[in-house]
Amino acid sequence: MPLTAVPQSRRNAMHNQNALKIGLFGANCSSGRAVTLVPERWSGNWQDNLALVKMADEAGIDFMLPIGRWKGYGGDTDYQGATYETITWASGLLASSKRITVFGTVHAPLFNPIIAAKMMMTADHIGQGRFGLNIVCGWNEDEFEMFGVSQRDHERRYEFAQEWWNAVQLAWSDQENFNYKGEHLDLKGIRAKPKPYGGSRPVVMNAGASANGRQFAINNCDAFFTRADRDSLPETKSRVQGFKAQARELGRDMDCYTVGVVTCRPTKKEATDYYTHTVIENADWNAVDGILKKKNLSVETVGEEAFQRHRRHYANGMGGYPLVGDPDQIASELADLAGAGLRGIAVSFVNYLDELPYFVDEVIPRLRKMGLRE
Ligand SMILES: Cc1cc2nc3c(=O)[nH]c(=O)nc-3n(C[C@H](O)[C@H](O)[C@H](O)COP(=O)(O)O)c2cc1C
């Protein structure tokens, strides 16, 4: 039976016309992105993920973005110690939803590209064209050691990822029998059927922070996740414009997204109090210190002041843009981010299921009035 055509533009727009896309980030991991001891922190279990995708789908949330994480960060909660493998997780969520785009986060060096292409194509058929791919090229060294894989230096890491992505795209193309030989990959007699749903490929994103990572996104991705700084929106704007212009020079249309951490309550005071309670007074500081150690951030390497800044930054959703306030404030800050040229934001909450309904009831209608949501 022929599959319904899904134009690439429709996939890139995540199947709707929302000017500011909103996604949920990190729900496949225990504690999500809140490095906190509070008992209501996110379980990350399947029942909660399933309830969340149904709630988000119903509410018109655009996407869910998981974290490809293989090993907890330790601390008192073993932060992100229990995680679902993301393509499997996405397949389950796609089978249980109708509109939302669900990403899988794939570490290119850990997955054979032809197997990965097939796994993703399967998820894409289950979701009838709603699967998205986050390509991760390498991040936490100790995770790679667990697989007996050593991490390449930055340049080689992204060179490898380019070959990996070329091979995946070929497997998804009309080619029937082919070889692929690069510097890192030598694949012979490839056959890969069926192809992704409806004759186009899944939307693809990357969040590299280095120059090589950024260039990889500009060369290949539909969505590039980049940092937005609360104190420097004009700078965010000029960076976003710059990235998009570089992609356009290559004839590519690339959108920029960012990551946020939402604490939305009826009053500013309630929001600030809850934020202080969760990510300051009750932060899992042992886990935060473990994260910093992995990144070689210590008083000795960066000095006391910067170290304390990094500690606060990582306790707060591993460094996402903090959105703390009442619905008016959150909506206006989101509008500012959209004004800076960002096409969307992936947000997290301490407990997604408890907090999403208030956000949907109060913030989304304000964004709609501002013309940012359908
Ligand atoms: C939105 C976002 C999602 C990310 N997801 C993951 C992930 O799931 N797993 C992972 O190991 N790294 C993840 N990363 C890390 C990036 O892929 C990247 O490795 C990191 O930003 C460092 O950039 P670089 O590779 O250019 O040095 C993510 C980063 C961001 C901002």
The ligand as an SDF file (V2000), in Angstrom:
LIG
                    3D

 31 33  0  0  0  0  0  0  0  0999 V2000
   19.3690   20.2970   23.5490 C   0  0  0  0  0  0  0  0  0  0  0  0
   20.5740   19.4270   23.7590 C   0  0  0  0  0  0  0  0  0  0  0  0
   20.4190   18.0600   23.7470 C   0  0  0  0  0  0  0  0  0  0  0  0
   21.5110   17.2340   23.9350 C   0  0  0  0  0  0  0  0  0  0  0  0
   21.3260   15.9050   24.0240 N   0  0  0  0  0  0  0  0  0  0  0  0
   22.3610   15.1140   24.3660 C   0  0  0  0  0  0  0  0  0  0  0  0
   22.1370   13.7670   24.6810 C   0  0  0  0  0  0  0  0  0  0  0  0
   21.0000   13.3380   24.7060 O   0  0  0  0  0  0  0  0  0  0  0  0
   23.2020   12.9810   24.9720 N   0  0  0  0  0  0  0  0  0  0  0  0
   24.4640   13.4520   24.9950 C   0  0  0  0  0  0  0  0  0  0  0  0
   25.3780   12.6970   25.2840 O   0  0  0  0  0  0  0  0  0  0  0  0
   24.7000   14.7500   24.6750 N   0  0  0  0  0  0  0  0  0  0  0  0
   23.6780   15.5840   24.4050 C   0  0  0  0  0  0  0  0  0  0  0  0
   23.9020   16.9020   24.1710 N   0  0  0  0  0  0  0  0  0  0  0  0
   25.2860   17.3740   24.0150 C   0  0  0  0  0  0  0  0  0  0  0  0
   25.5710   17.8540   22.5940 C   0  0  0  0  0  0  0  0  0  0  0  0
   25.2260   16.9000   21.6160 O   0  0  0  0  0  0  0  0  0  0  0  0
   27.0350   18.2220   22.4190 C   0  0  0  0  0  0  0  0  0  0  0  0
   27.8480   17.0980   22.4990 O   0  0  0  0  0  0  0  0  0  0  0  0
   27.4730   19.2310   23.4530 C   0  0  0  0  0  0  0  0  0  0  0  0
   26.6600   20.3820   23.3620 O   0  0  0  0  0  0  0  0  0  0  0  0
   28.9410   19.6060   23.2550 C   0  0  0  0  0  0  0  0  0  0  0  0
   29.1400   20.1060   21.9530 O   0  0  0  0  0  0  0  0  0  0  0  0
   30.3980   19.6810   21.0880 P   0  0  0  0  0  0  0  0  0  0  0  0
   30.2030   18.2380   20.7210 O   0  0  0  0  0  0  0  0  0  0  0  0
   30.3770   20.5650   19.8920 O   0  0  0  0  0  0  0  0  0  0  0  0
   31.5810   19.8770   21.9700 O   0  0  0  0  0  0  0  0  0  0  0  0
   22.8120   17.7810   24.0600 C   0  0  0  0  0  0  0  0  0  0  0  0
   22.9590   19.1660   24.1070 C   0  0  0  0  0  0  0  0  0  0  0  0
   21.8550   19.9850   24.0060 C   0  0  0  0  0  0  0  0  0  0  0  0
   22.0420   21.4790   24.1090 C   0  0  0  0  0  0  0  0  0  0  0  0
  1  2  1  0
  2  3  1  0
  2 30  2  0
  3  4  2  0
  4  5  1  0
  4 28  1  0
  5  6  2  0
  6  7  1  0
  6 13  1  0
  7  8  2  0
  7  9  1  0
  9 10  1  0
 10 11  2  0
 10 12  1  0
 12 13  2  0
 13 14  1  0
 14 15  1  0
 14 28  1  0
 15 16  1  0
 16 17  1  0
 16 18  1  0
 18 19  1  0
 18 20  1  0
 20 21  1  0
 20 22  1  0
 22 23  1  0
 23 24  1  0
 24 25  2  0
 24 26  1  0
 24 27  1  0
 28 29  2  0
 29 30  1  0
 30 31  1  0
M  END
$$$$
